[in-house]
């Protein structure tokens, strides 16, 4: 899955990996305490379609709570509808392409894609292939950067299920930003993939990296990310501006690395 030019990026520290589950529980508790407040401060949407794609080994049930939240903000929300995400095998990408065509025809509007981990990589590839049908891409801890395979804890399992020579994705293009607004959300506390591979390098003028605090597995249940996703979804792509960390936001969204 890597080329000879790929740098070797180490996986997260053992401490981060071992505490992933515990930190995800804290995020769930924080979400339960802040749900009502989130509903009051999150901006409402314009009704455009949004698809949420699960991470590796996850399914639509894993992000169901986030989808309900987004749907409550006046969006037409969909899961990916393909069961457990085991990688780009067995016609998965072809099925996603058909789903994009179907949703675009149904709503006659571009679709926003929100993808966790591997789901974010799928979202970026769909936007690269169909930029006229994708409104924006928001990735949550998605390891699309160079060195992603050595930087990922479940890399061996992924490779076993998806032999590199059979992958239908051009591995030399994954790190490049697709030609739509791109928001890469990352955490230095990520215990599954090295956070450095989840940031957009050398992007375009409508790409950005936003740092949050939290785990990898808890990203779809992190209230800080829920608000961020809502704020980005409400942004008009024709008047796109990067996320502003002014005032209280700087408390929850640390300064990203340059």
Helices and strands as residue ranges (DSSP letters): H 14-18, H 20-41, E 49-53, G 60-63, H 64-71, E 76-78, H 92-107, E 111-116, H 118-129, E 134-140, H 155-161, G 164-166, E 181-187, G 195-198, E 207-212, G 219-221, H 223-233, G 237-239, H 249-252
